[in-house]
Amino acid sequence: MTDHRGPESLAAVITGATGFIGRQLAARLRRPVVLSRNAQRAQTELGDVRAVAWDTRVEVPLEALDGAQVVFNLAGEPIAEGRWTAEKKARIRESRVEGTQRLVAGLARLESRPLVLVSASAVGWYPDGGDRILAEDEPAADNFLGQICAEWEQAALAAEALGIRVVLIRTGLVLGPGGGALGKMLPLFRAGLGGRLGDGRQWMPWIHLDDLVEMMLFAATHASLRGPINGVAPNPVTNAEFTRTLGRVLHRPALFPAPRFALRLALGEMADALLASQRVVPRAALAAGYAFRYAQLEPALRSILAAAG
């Protein structure tokens, strides 16, 4: 059965609401409760929300969850910032896996529980598949990101035993104005210094920020959806095609490749994630009837750059 109420009517809780995706999601909801390490900053930055302090290393405050119909779990240490030292890996795991475990433990203590938990995951679940199309039934990769995603999803799926529907959004490269991966790329490309990564043949699953947020709301209100859903556009591109398209939209050359060895030297293990080929498609979302606003890369990039001014 589908819940036809608009997203503004949902009593929602968001973890990770001050992040790139969380901000956009919070703006689409009517005064959501947001859980943040710095509640005062979250309240100031997000405006019409009710901010509650929560650090993923401690138990979740039950008063923040009381009365929620849907919980959006987006909290997590940024993966693409800094080298993957042992300390960084520990923070990535704690914030995602243990934080989700503590969130679900809090849900278990509620007398009245939410109907659905929409929990973030990532295409890091998938192996380097070359040109092979990867859908939701693919086993997790046997590497750091694959293992983290598997543990993260398992922690969220524990909420099913509480009678809560769980949807796992495996996000790709999220493109939007005001930050994210594109925000880091634009200065180089605008200076004419952009280029492909490695040989550029690796597939890049991407999604417009607007589509990702709408997909999360779609998942919250469509009761037929459960389990993993790929949060990617239906037309992944190779890194070389992404580079050419961004250069064309910006009217700049994109002639400065970053060699594989240089990426590994600069980024260490994280370089392997940037160079992996993941031709991921949103099979579950399309089957459920989700209609993408931005199915092709060039219109998506043009809309983002127009919005950014």
C-alpha positions, 0 to 999 in steps of 0.5 A: 500500500502507498501512503499518498500524504505529501512529505510535508505532513510526515513527522520526521527525524533526521540524523546527519541533517547538517550534511550536504544531503541532510540540509536539502532533505530538512528543507523539504520537511515541515519542522523535522527533528534533527539530531546533531552533535552541535544542536545549537549550530544545527538550529541556527543553520537549518532554521525551521527545525527542532534540533536535539544534541546527539553524538553517535558514540552515546545512546540516542535521546528518546524524546527526539524519536517520540512521535516520529513516523519516519526516521532518515539516518544520514549520519556519518564521518565524511569518507572522501576527506583525508587519507584513510588512516587507521584512526579515520577508518575507525571514525568511519565505522563508528559513526555509521555502524555503531551509530546506527546500532545505537539509533535502532536500540533507541527505536526498540525502547519506544512504546510507539515506533516509526513506520519506516527507517530510511537509512543511508548506504553507499555504492561502496557496497559494490565491487570493481565490476568493469563494464558489468551492470550492477544492481541491488542483488550484487554481493558486497565487495570484499574490501574496506568500503564493502565491509563497512556498507555491509555492517552499516546496512545490517545494523539498520536492518535490525529495525525490521525485527521491531516491525519497522520497514527499512529502506537502504539508499545506496548513494552514488556521486551526489551532484548539487549546488553548494558543496559535495563532490562537484563543489571540490571539482569546479575550481579546477575545471573552471581554471582549465585544469580538470581531467580524467582520473586514471585512464577514465574508463571506470564507470561513475554512478551519479545522482542529482541532489534533488533526485536523491532527496525525492527518492528518500521521500518516495521511499518513506511514503511507498510501503512496497519499498524495502531493503536496498535501493540504488540512489543513482541516476539510470544512466551512469557514465565513465569518468572520461565522459563525466570529465568531457561533459563537465568541461563542455558545460563550463566551456573549459578544456579538461586535458589534465589527467590525474595518473593512477600512480599519482592518485595512489601516492596522494590518497593512499587506499582511498584512490582505489575507490575513485578508480573502481568501475561501478556501473550501478543502475537504480533497478529497484527505484525504477521498478517501484515507479520512481520518475527521475527528474535528471536521468542524463548527466548534462542537463543535471550539470547545467541545472546545478551550475545555473542554480549556483550562479 
